[in-house]
Amino acid sequence: MGYIIETRDITKRFGGLTAVDKVSMGVNAGEVVAVLGDNGAGKSTLIKMISGVHRPDEGSILLEGNPMKFENPMGALASGIETIYQDLALAENLNVSSNIFLGREKTKKRFGLFNVLDHPYMLEESKHVLDKLDIHIPSLKSTIRTLSGGQRQAVAISRSIYWDAKVLIMDEPTAALGIAEQKKVLNLVNSLKSQGIGIIIISHQMYDIFEVADRIIVMRRGRKVAERLVSETDPDEIVGLIVGAETVKK
Amino acid sequence: MRTSELSSRPGFTQTTIGRTVGRNWALFFLIFMVIVFAFTGSGFFEIANFQNIIHLSSTSILLAAAETFVIITGGIDLSVGFVMGLSSALAARIMVILSTTALPVPWIIILGSLAGLVISLIPGFISGTLVARFKVPPFIATMGMWGICNGITLRLCHGFFPIAGLPAALPELGNGYLIYIHPGKSITFFQKPEYLADNQIRELIRLIPFSFILITVVILILWFILHRHRFGQHTYAIGDNVDAAIRAGIDVNRHLVKIYMLSSFLAGLAGVYNVFQTGIGNYTTFSAMYELFAVAAVVIGGASLAGGKGRILGSFVGVLVLAVLKNGLAISGVEPFVRYIAVGVLLIVAVTIDQLFPDLF
């Protein structure tokens, strides 16, 4: 199959604990795949391997069919795999455009000698990407500290999109948001999907999943225990799979 | 998306005036002090005295600048005072040794100064590596260098003896002025008029001490690095959210090593300049507490020990606040211990302002 990102039998052990046990999964371009599971099911470890934070002990990760080996998150970023963590990883003392460009700042030569930060360029580009996603932030020069939760989430998403992400991993994207802002973020996910980006979402919010996901992967104790198309399942079945079907049947 | 209720309610610190006053309260306080001392101390409000304040603060300014970078990353550098002593002593010792050779004086001075500057990179490299790679708390890592540098310095000084016997050109350079005006008679640059004897020097109007030029250049460079260069941007990001910096692909470990080396190098520069200023190699006494006054200046200048916050010009103002306080109180005839009380009160005020109005940055 033509998955944009795929894992084959990847395994990660921490000492005696097997956090992820031979998990194979794939995401198509323009598809949203939700990874569900109870706490400790191995969701985070799985996505951390894809985003280059952990290295798998066994198995392989394929990006557009090519096996990848990421030494660190920068390697994954360079290949077009962007991750938005639950805590968003924004520097609150810097402004919106500085955050979008953090670590990849655009500079220009001054007097042919020094590399100076090119703030006008970065502001302009930030404005573009925010407009493209239909996000409104009063001033791109305001520091993240002054923004609301949804606005911060939007900045984190814009940052990933700006760098031509092929794959976007979102860890609990709506967890810290108000109702209206959750809606906005879900709309954003849909608009990213239509741009052909492969998206992996980790979430506990069943409503969100059924709102935006195409496919659901359920993990339990490090193993992938089920995979369902959203159109062919319902929240009850998924909950049953998450906690272990035998408990629910009773 | 709406802004939250809280941030749309205009408090005093949200207004433009409120922000300006809040962010620059140390500057306003400095101006206030200058006005008060102008009335209470005769001879305070004079160019000569102002130049004197800056000239005598030049090493403190360098140390505070060093501390600013470290504090923005959320660390602290306790070693600056003793690194300064180490550089001072080593530079002086090398100059003394070279003086016994046939080397011309300019070379003696250059090589000695270089030795002082180069040695200062080592403590920074060690404490930076300890902090970044071995996750030693900055307080402990730099406290280690605090002891080590002091010990080596005292060894260089054979105990508690400043190193003397240096080229006489040193203090002339270190305490020189750009312009000398002999009212109604002459104007000379770089050197006092030759016809004037040393004891007549008070007849001269001397303008722009070399030390002022040195610190202006250093502050400009550091301001550029901190506010216009990628390096500064990363420094702020690391101080606010180290995870964000790591995930943005910033090599945080490497950056921290550079920060501690920069800090230590600036301390070394202060040490070498100190040799020029005093004409001898000075060890740092324990009672000097340079590092603590540097931290105090940086905090008064608006930085937060929690990291992510601080400005180079703020720290400069912080040093001037402490220096003007010392000078003004002395000229006004106030007992010296009052100064320590005032510094203590100021520090508490600074931190309280930082806690009450965290959005002021």
Interface residues (C-beta under 8 A of the other chain):
Chain A: P73 M74 L77 T83 Y85 D87 L88 A89 L90 A91 E92 N93 L94 S98 L102 G103 R104 E105 T107 F114 N115 V116 L117 I135 H136 I137 P138 T143 R145 T146 L147 S148 G150 Q151 A154 A180 E181 K184
Chain B: M1 R2 T3 S4 S7 F224 R228 H229 R230 Q233 H234 Y236 A237 G239 D240 N241 D243 A244 A245 I246 R247 A248 G249 I250 G308 K309 P358 D359 F361
